[in-house]
Amino acid sequence: MRYISTRGTAPALTFEDTMLTGLARDGGLYVPETIPQLDHAAIAAMEGQSYEDIAYAVMRPFVGDTFTDAEFRGCIDRAYAGFGHAARAPLVQLDQGHFLLELFHGPTLAFKDFAMQLIGQLFQTALARRGDKVTIVGATSGDTGSAAMEAFRGLDNVDVFILYPHGRVSEVQRRQMTTPSERNVHALALEGDFDDCQARLKDMFNDFEFRDGVRLAGVNSINWARVLAQVVYYFSAAVALGAPQRKISFTVPTGNFGDIFAGYIAKRMGLPIDRLVVATNQNDILHRCLSGQGYHKGETIPSISPSMDIQVSSNFERALFDAYDRDGGAVAQLMDELKAGGFEVSQGAMQALEEHFSSGRVSEDQTAAQISTTLIASAELLCPHSAVGVHVADEQRQAGTPMVTLATAHPAKFPDAVEAATGIRPPLPSRMADLYDRPERLTRVPNDLPALKAHIIAHRAT
Ligand SMILES: *Cc1c(COP(=O)(O)O)cnc(C)c1O
């Protein structure tokens, strides 16, 4: 199994190098050269299997000979052992034909744990074998950073630096990043918004001297291994609801397009998915694009679903690569136009996108109202991101096809928004109830590449 860049000129890599590299050297993102197929019988065989069994069956063909069967299985088992739910990704019914996929039972209460816990195990196994060390730098709108620090804290072959937008993450998110005491994890509060954090991270990857000097690795959803780990729960959910005998649709609260792109990969592997519905908040570049209005950057407006406050969705590049028949030159040109503000999607590519994806946009008021409506109608307390998803799913679901909305975070991660909508302040699960008492450690940093590079070089332990 080899991986190629969406911009067509970086060298093809193995799974191991793809995972340890992150961004391709031509600025593109790695995707598998071919998509492994699971046939009807292989999917039917997943019925009644554990999450870990399904994870192994879905991901094994992508990994090639990077890991032995036993190594890979061990990584999967250790990754999910610390989850607070035996099913890992349980389904809850909201209404006739509408289900919620709870992805928030991991250690930091958001779906990011599914990929990050696994990547922690995979990095550790690969780096120990190579006798190698890396510096991980990540950009976060809140949940990726906490999940990464939780997954990598205390490992001696990895330093982790997380850039988050100062003042724009929830208190729980911030504390999850600033309270780990291990010296190899560092929270950096950047003067700017999430798109600034993501842009500075890309700058670091494109600065080859720095990149090679610190052995830079990335764990943002530009990292293929993250996307791969998220493919699994589309299978586990669909099979629980009757796949492969029937089609299932999914609605996904979307920011960087990583989670929903994993659903697209599941579909390409053979899972009978009908619609993949993109749900956005008021930062709606993806909804505008999928409605035929081109892909044009706007100002990021802070919302009550901050993990989706994104105007440049990095993984959308992977979808465009397929929509443009895997023409890396065409994608590179679109990304150049994006630097200048945006681009129009060709008619053929639009048709290719519309074959799989639908979209909807939810206002702040609608999001808050949905949290309250769902609590009354279905006795479920949603986080604001999940509420965006449920709202769009209710508008778009069709009789006869079960709809699964991904619940991307636990309500206790966003207690202010949930309390404002319902009057109920959701408590943290008991295993992290002391979060508000732990001492915090963070560094304020400017939105400036040279200063960031200098800080990272000076504070690496490895
Ligand atoms: C990261 C995140 C999202 C957006 O996921 P993408 O993969 O970036 O589309 C949505 N909700 C929550 C709670 C998140 O943490």
The ligand as a Tripos MOL2 file, in Angstrom:
@<TRIPOS>MOLECULE
LIG
   15    15     1     0     0
SMALL
NO_CHARGES

@<TRIPOS>ATOM
      1 C1        -12.9150   18.6300   15.4760 C.3       1 LIG1
      2 C2        -14.3560   18.7260   15.8140 C.ar      1 LIG1
      3 C3        -15.3370   18.8710   14.8360 C.ar      1 LIG1
      4 C4        -14.9880   19.0180   13.3630 C.3       1 LIG1
      5 O1        -14.3940   17.8560   12.8300 O.3       1 LIG1
      6 P1        -13.5760   17.9400   11.4580 P.3       1 LIG1
      7 O2        -12.9480   16.6130   11.2910 O.co2     1 LIG1
      8 O3        -12.5920   19.0420   11.6420 O.co2     1 LIG1
      9 O4        -14.5820   18.2480   10.3990 O.co2     1 LIG1
     10 C5        -16.6570   18.8820   15.2200 C.ar      1 LIG1
     11 N1        -17.0080   18.7840   16.5160 N.ar      1 LIG1
     12 C6        -16.0930   18.6540   17.4960 C.ar      1 LIG1
     13 C7        -16.5440   18.5720   18.9060 C.3       1 LIG1
     14 C8        -14.7410   18.6140   17.1810 C.ar      1 LIG1
     15 O5        -13.8280   18.4810   18.1550 O.3       1 LIG1
@<TRIPOS>BOND
     1     1     2 1
     2     2     3 ar
     3     2    14 ar
     4     3     4 1
     5     3    10 ar
     6     4     5 1
     7     5     6 1
     8     6     7 2
     9     6     8 1
    10     6     9 1
    11    10    11 ar
    12    11    12 ar
    13    12    13 1
    14    12    14 ar
    15    14    15 1
@<TRIPOS>SUBSTRUCTURE
     1 LIG1         1 GROUP 0 **** ****
